[in-house]
Amino acid sequence: MLDLTKIYKEKYYEIKLIDGTELKLKRPTQAMVEYTLNLRDLKDNDKETLHAITGMFVRVLNRNTEDRVFTNEEIDNEYDTQIIAFVIQDYFEFWQKDVNEKVDFQ
């Protein structure tokens, strides 16, 4: 029997926000991965793209284990696009590395 509880051991992406808040973030959902893939179809630096990137960052932060809820407005007032993009990229790279360590697709 394949026991998914052994594969899906709790591991968290840890982040300290600008205000000093420390969060542990759970792995991304399939819907989040699809959302990021759809970001590629958007144009650079238009309002819709910036809003979508902020939305992805909010989704990432809302994966926190403390059940704190972040909003687009809160993020828009505290973070710039460069920081948001860096965190999104680092978050997904962290989880991709975890998958690569556990699963050999060859």
C-alpha positions in Angstrom: 0.0 0.0 0.0 1.2 3.5 -0.8 1.0 5.6 2.3 0.7 9.2 1.4 1.1 10.3 5.0 4.8 9.1 4.8 5.4 11.0 1.6 3.6 14.1 2.6 5.6 14.7 5.8 5.1 18.2 7.1 7.8 20.5 6.0 7.5 24.3 5.8 8.9 27.2 3.9 9.9 29.7 6.5 9.8 33.4 6.0 10.3 36.6 8.0 8.1 39.5 6.7 9.1 43.1 6.6 7.3 43.8 9.9 9.3 40.9 11.6 6.4 38.4 11.6 7.7 34.9 11.1 5.6 32.4 9.2 5.7 28.8 8.2 4.1 28.2 4.9 2.7 24.9 3.7 3.4 23.4 0.3 1.5 24.9 -2.7 -1.7 23.4 -4.0 -2.3 22.3 -7.5 -4.4 25.4 -8.0 -1.6 27.6 -7.0 0.8 25.9 -9.5 -1.8 26.4 -12.3 -2.2 30.0 -11.3 1.5 30.7 -11.6 1.5 29.0 -15.0 -1.3 31.4 -16.1 0.8 34.4 -15.1 3.1 33.6 -18.0 0.4 34.6 -20.4 0.0 38.1 -19.0 1.8 41.1 -20.4 4.7 42.7 -18.5 4.0 45.6 -16.2 0.4 46.2 -16.9 -2.2 46.6 -14.1 -3.7 43.2 -14.6 -0.3 41.5 -14.3 0.7 43.4 -11.2 -2.6 42.6 -9.6 -2.2 38.9 -10.5 1.3 38.8 -9.1 0.1 40.4 -5.8 -2.7 37.8 -5.8 -0.2 35.0 -6.0 1.9 36.4 -3.2 -1.3 36.7 -1.1 -2.1 33.0 -1.9 1.5 32.0 -0.8 1.3 33.9 2.4 -2.2 32.5 3.2 -0.7 29.0 3.2 0.7 29.9 6.7 0.2 27.5 9.6 -1.1 30.3 11.9 -4.2 30.8 9.7 -3.5 34.5 9.4 -5.3 36.0 6.4 -3.6 38.5 4.1 -5.3 40.7 1.6 -4.2 42.3 -1.7 -4.7 45.7 -0.2 -2.4 44.9 2.8 0.3 43.6 0.5 -0.1 46.5 -2.0 0.6 48.9 0.9 3.7 47.1 2.3 5.6 45.3 -0.5 7.0 46.2 -3.9 6.9 44.1 -7.0 10.6 43.1 -6.8 10.2 41.6 -3.3 6.9 39.9 -4.2 8.4 38.3 -7.3 11.5 37.1 -5.4 9.4 35.5 -2.6 7.2 33.7 -5.1 10.1 32.4 -7.1 12.0 31.3 -3.9 8.9 29.6 -2.5 8.2 27.5 -5.6 11.9 26.6 -6.0 12.0 25.4 -2.4 9.1 23.1 -3.0 10.4 22.0 -6.4 13.6 20.9 -4.7 11.6 19.0 -2.1 9.7 17.1 -4.9 12.9 16.4 -6.8 14.5 14.9 -3.6 11.5 12.6 -3.1 10.4 11.6 -6.6 12.5 10.3 -9.4 10.6 10.8 -12.6 13.2 8.9 -14.7 
